[in-house]
Amino acid sequence: MKARVCYTNEELNRILTRADLQWVIDRAPKKGRPTHPEATWLQPYCQGLTADIGCGAEKVLPDILGLDRLAYGERGHFGCMNGVPSAADISADAGDLYFIPDGTLDSAVSRHCFEHLPDPTETIREWLRILRPGGRLAMITPNDHWQDFFNMDKDHKFKCYPSVITNGLRKLNEKNGPVKGKLIEIGKMTFLNWSFFTLIERI
């Protein structure tokens, strides 16, 4: 899937620098600071140049880069995005952020996107790849131990538990590749009996 800047007609056919990504952020329409509990939970982890991966209808903060498969204004068809317009700055496949070079971002956040991608290990690898060493990935995902989210949203690719993430990270670190991560925190409930928090640092 070719990525698209959502506020211009320019198609992304090249690798984007930090300056390019900041240019997109600076020209994006700005909304107020989100107050949803999951967004406010992630806001302190937006340090430096930050991407909100799978931003959906509202970015965690207005001055970070929103990435979503739905282009800006396009309405979703599944789950909480059913009929709701996207707030993305760049339309792209969250599992293939090819246009962001290795080590470009300072941090990344994500809410309820991880479980929509088919391979947990590859998702963690790709999301850590775009971070500089020491950069942190903070994400919120549903916990299928608490409710059967897998059957609530037909776009979920697997049942999500903390063990899915820890196993995915373990498999990534066992590979002889350049991208590895350190688990900082996992499992804390972020919103009722709904979602849990994970923090991973690129090493």
Secondary structure as a PSIPRED ss2 file (coil, helix, strand):
# PSIPRED VFORMAT (PSIPRED V4.0)

   1 M C   1.000  0.000  0.000
   2 K C   1.000  0.000  0.000
   3 A C   1.000  0.000  0.000
   4 R E   0.000  0.000  1.000
   5 V E   0.000  0.000  1.000
   6 C C   1.000  0.000  0.000
   7 Y C   1.000  0.000  0.000
   8 T C   1.000  0.000  0.000
   9 N C   1.000  0.000  0.000
  10 E C   1.000  0.000  0.000
  11 E E   0.000  0.000  1.000
  12 L C   1.000  0.000  0.000
  13 N C   1.000  0.000  0.000
  14 R C   1.000  0.000  0.000
  15 I C   1.000  0.000  0.000
  16 L C   1.000  0.000  0.000
  17 T C   1.000  0.000  0.000
  18 R H   0.000  1.000  0.000
  19 A H   0.000  1.000  0.000
  20 D H   0.000  1.000  0.000
  21 L H   0.000  1.000  0.000
  22 Q H   0.000  1.000  0.000
  23 W H   0.000  1.000  0.000
  24 V H   0.000  1.000  0.000
  25 I H   0.000  1.000  0.000
  26 D H   0.000  1.000  0.000
  27 R H   0.000  1.000  0.000
  28 A C   1.000  0.000  0.000
  29 P C   1.000  0.000  0.000
  30 K C   1.000  0.000  0.000
  31 K C   1.000  0.000  0.000
  32 G C   1.000  0.000  0.000
  33 R C   1.000  0.000  0.000
  34 P C   1.000  0.000  0.000
  35 T C   1.000  0.000  0.000
  36 H C   1.000  0.000  0.000
  37 P H   0.000  1.000  0.000
  38 E H   0.000  1.000  0.000
  39 A H   0.000  1.000  0.000
  40 T H   0.000  1.000  0.000
  41 W H   0.000  1.000  0.000
  42 L H   0.000  1.000  0.000
  43 Q H   0.000  1.000  0.000
  44 P H   0.000  1.000  0.000
  45 Y H   0.000  1.000  0.000
  46 C C   1.000  0.000  0.000
  47 Q C   1.000  0.000  0.000
  48 G C   1.000  0.000  0.000
  49 L C   1.000  0.000  0.000
  50 T E   0.000  0.000  1.000
  51 A E   0.000  0.000  1.000
  52 D E   0.000  0.000  1.000
  53 I E   0.000  0.000  1.000
  54 G C   1.000  0.000  0.000
  55 C C   1.000  0.000  0.000
  56 G C   1.000  0.000  0.000
  57 A C   1.000  0.000  0.000
  58 E C   1.000  0.000  0.000
  59 K C   1.000  0.000  0.000
  60 V C   1.000  0.000  0.000
  61 L C   1.000  0.000  0.000
  62 P C   1.000  0.000  0.000
  63 D C   1.000  0.000  0.000
  64 I C   1.000  0.000  0.000
  65 L E   0.000  0.000  1.000
  66 G E   0.000  0.000  1.000
  67 L E   0.000  0.000  1.000
  68 D E   0.000  0.000  1.000
  69 R C   1.000  0.000  0.000
  70 L C   1.000  0.000  0.000
  71 A C   1.000  0.000  0.000
  72 Y E   0.000  0.000  1.000
  73 G C   1.000  0.000  0.000
  74 E C   1.000  0.000  0.000
  75 R E   0.000  0.000  1.000
  76 G E   0.000  0.000  1.000
  77 H C   1.000  0.000  0.000
  78 F C   1.000  0.000  0.000
  79 G H   0.000  1.000  0.000
  80 C H   0.000  1.000  0.000
  81 M H   0.000  1.000  0.000
  82 N E   0.000  0.000  1.000
  83 G C   1.000  0.000  0.000
  84 V C   1.000  0.000  0.000
  85 P E   0.000  0.000  1.000
  86 S E   0.000  0.000  1.000
  87 A C   1.000  0.000  0.000
  88 A C   1.000  0.000  0.000
  89 D C   1.000  0.000  0.000
  90 I E   0.000  0.000  1.000
  91 S E   0.000  0.000  1.000
  92 A C   1.000  0.000  0.000
  93 D C   1.000  0.000  0.000
  94 A C   1.000  0.000  0.000
  95 G C   1.000  0.000  0.000
  96 D C   1.000  0.000  0.000
  97 L C   1.000  0.000  0.000
  98 Y C   1.000  0.000  0.000
  99 F C   1.000  0.000  0.000
 100 I C   1.000  0.000  0.000
 101 P C   1.000  0.000  0.000
 102 D C   1.000  0.000  0.000
 103 G C   1.000  0.000  0.000
 104 T C   1.000  0.000  0.000
 105 L E   0.000  0.000  1.000
 106 D E   0.000  0.000  1.000
 107 S E   0.000  0.000  1.000
 108 A E   0.000  0.000  1.000
 109 V E   0.000  0.000  1.000
 110 S E   0.000  0.000  1.000
 111 R E   0.000  0.000  1.000
 112 H C   1.000  0.000  0.000
 113 C C   1.000  0.000  0.000
 114 F H   0.000  1.000  0.000
 115 E H   0.000  1.000  0.000
 116 H H   0.000  1.000  0.000
 117 L C   1.000  0.000  0.000
 118 P C   1.000  0.000  0.000
 119 D C   1.000  0.000  0.000
 120 P H   0.000  1.000  0.000
 121 T H   0.000  1.000  0.000
 122 E H   0.000  1.000  0.000
 123 T H   0.000  1.000  0.000
 124 I H   0.000  1.000  0.000
 125 R H   0.000  1.000  0.000
 126 E H   0.000  1.000  0.000
 127 W H   0.000  1.000  0.000
 128 L H   0.000  1.000  0.000
 129 R H   0.000  1.000  0.000
 130 I C   1.000  0.000  0.000
 131 L E   0.000  0.000  1.000
 132 R E   0.000  0.000  1.000
 133 P E   0.000  0.000  1.000
 134 G E   0.000  0.000  1.000
 135 G E   0.000  0.000  1.000
 136 R E   0.000  0.000  1.000
 137 L E   0.000  0.000  1.000
 138 A E   0.000  0.000  1.000
 139 M E   0.000  0.000  1.000
 140 I E   0.000  0.000  1.000
 141 T E   0.000  0.000  1.000
 142 P E   0.000  0.000  1.000
 143 N C   1.000  0.000  0.000
 144 D C   1.000  0.000  0.000
 145 H C   1.000  0.000  0.000
 146 W C   1.000  0.000  0.000
 147 Q C   1.000  0.000  0.000
 148 D C   1.000  0.000  0.000
 149 F H   0.000  1.000  0.000
 150 F H   0.000  1.000  0.000
 151 N H   0.000  1.000  0.000
 152 M H   0.000  1.000  0.000
 153 D C   1.000  0.000  0.000
 154 K C   1.000  0.000  0.000
 155 D C   1.000  0.000  0.000
 156 H C   1.000  0.000  0.000
 157 K C   1.000  0.000  0.000
 158 F C   1.000  0.000  0.000
 159 K C   1.000  0.000  0.000
 160 C C   1.000  0.000  0.000
 161 Y C   1.000  0.000  0.000
 162 P H   0.000  1.000  0.000
 163 S H   0.000  1.000  0.000
 164 V H   0.000  1.000  0.000
 165 I H   0.000  1.000  0.000
 166 T H   0.000  1.000  0.000
 167 N H   0.000  1.000  0.000
 168 G H   0.000  1.000  0.000
 169 L H   0.000  1.000  0.000
 170 R H   0.000  1.000  0.000
 171 K H   0.000  1.000  0.000
 172 L H   0.000  1.000  0.000
 173 N H   0.000  1.000  0.000
 174 E H   0.000  1.000  0.000
 175 K C   1.000  0.000  0.000
 176 N C   1.000  0.000  0.000
 177 G C   1.000  0.000  0.000
 178 P C   1.000  0.000  0.000
 179 V C   1.000  0.000  0.000
 180 K C   1.000  0.000  0.000
 181 G E   0.000  0.000  1.000
 182 K E   0.000  0.000  1.000
 183 L E   0.000  0.000  1.000
 184 I E   0.000  0.000  1.000
 185 E E   0.000  0.000  1.000
 186 I E   0.000  0.000  1.000
 187 G E   0.000  0.000  1.000
 188 K E   0.000  0.000  1.000
 189 M E   0.000  0.000  1.000
 190 T E   0.000  0.000  1.000
 191 F E   0.000  0.000  1.000
 192 L C   1.000  0.000  0.000
 193 N C   1.000  0.000  0.000
 194 W C   1.000  0.000  0.000
 195 S E   0.000  0.000  1.000
 196 F E   0.000  0.000  1.000
 197 F E   0.000  0.000  1.000
 198 T E   0.000  0.000  1.000
 199 L E   0.000  0.000  1.000
 200 I E   0.000  0.000  1.000
 201 E E   0.000  0.000  1.000
 202 R E   0.000  0.000  1.000
 203 I C   1.000  0.000  0.000
